[in-house]
Amino acid sequence: MKLRLGYIRLCDAAPLVVACTLGLFADEKLRVELIALSSWAEVRDRLITGDVQASHCLAGIPLAAQAGLFGPNADLATAFTLNHFGNALTLSPALAAAGGELQEIARQRRAQGRPLTLAAVFPVAKHQYELRHWLVTQGLDPETDVRMVVTPPPLVAAALRRGNLDGFCVGEPWSTRAILEGSGVAVATSRSLGLPGTEKVLAVRSDWLEDPAHAALLRALHRATQWLAEPLNRVAATELLAPYLGRPPEELLPALTGRFSTHANAEAQPIDDFVRFHGINSPEPAHALWYLEQMQAAGQLPHQLPLEDIVQRAFRPDIHQRVLGTR
Amino acid sequence: MSNPLQPCVLLVGGGETLCAALDAAGYAVVSVAEDEDFYALIEQRRPAAVVISAASPSRDTLEHLALLNRRHPQPIVLFHDGQNHELAVQAMRAGISAYAARDLPPEAVRSLIEVALLHFEQTRALRKELTRAQQTLAERRWVDRAKCRLMETESLSETAAYERLRETAMRERVSLEQAARTVLQAGASDET
């Protein structure tokens, strides 16, 4: 049987692309087709309808699905975390330079009827909660002081340039793109914010968790993340990824090597584990619980919910361990 | 002329054929580009439905709007059952995604998807997927040929030949396809 695997054109799709291009799926006797999808909504829909058997997916999606946010048939789960960290919070150069005057600028803009507008990539994406957390650390209330929107990553750099957005939190290479063209300055990364790391997972429909092909996928992905743990392989990974992302390899270098520049003229400062693929792959229930609490705090989920049950249905370290042991 | 009895449909990047078909089916069609400000648009126009390419990245903005206010159009594939769900899945596979407000009657939802299915132009997504699949096929041909070469020249079993290629790829940090090409090129220069 040929497996269809979905992914979004982002640096953290690396484990899937590496497993595919280095022949690790084929080692497991899997015939895999990687299918580039265009939105997280499309990832969710195609998983639910079985159009793809598994997909590179925001960790928040299987959790929101099990919490009932996506209707009665959205029975999604994960037994494999693809990466920790990897996002950057990028502002327009003017706003990034505001420093201590940020609160005052936010107040003025609200009074003018055009509040500061900040974008994340999906309602239940970690980017949303990273942005909210950062706003609070800056003394701003995400509910009242700014306007929060969802803008697809391919559109954020242009929106920042045109002034339709004042900032965004996205996965790579989209901050790097805005930084390289001088329209954005990074003020924080997933690494600097100090929040739980879980970012993307391999999501599947729960009725597929026990399929032997799922176990084979996990074994291949495990080897891919092992390969990605070697720093020298990270540079090579940009060449493997580039055609799948439709971006030049040099745009993928900052995220994958951790030599990330925060603005166009800045010397790249090495960031340890800017994005981490290996040694974090067993789904972490504590992180899942944190996500659900963020959804509640953002008013996306009601407060009376059996959170532990939702976590147990969506995050499956038990399956991970059965397939890969305690690695 | 705007008519209060005509439900408003927001068509995102849908093409003229579909626009005309929806118009003929009695909808007030507002046709917009993918980078439109959907927040302002949905608030002002209060559309009963949205029809958008399933491959449009702007779908995630509509998902945010659907979550912000339950009166905004909701993804049909998730929140309808029976025939409308089947139709929505069929539409998704054809490259269309549809959102409907909760007060739009099921019969109207059905006719809307049927019209969209009939007239939606071949989407970018379908073409892209095809290209990717063809590339995979080309890649497999290189790998198969290199495997055969290794089986002949090194008297390896098929599995061992594959293993050799894969190890080379991992060690040399190149794709399997590149490792296969190298084997075939080396073979070609040996023969001359």
Interface residues (C-beta under 8 A of the other chain):
Chain A: T21 L22 G23 L24 A26 D27 E33 L34 I35 A36 L37 S38 S39 W40 A41 E42 D45 R46 I48 T49 D51 L69 F70 G71 P72 N73 A74 V121 F122 P123 V149 V150 T151 P152 P153 P154 L155 A158 A159 N164 W227 L232 N233 V235 A236 E239 L240 Q300
Chain B: D35 D37 Y39 A54 A55 S56 P57 S58 R59 D60 T61 L62 E63 H64 L67 P75 V77 L78 F79 D81 V89 M92 R93 S97 A125 K128 E129 R132 A133 T136 V143 Y162 E163 L165 R166 A169 M170 R173 V174 S175 L176 E177
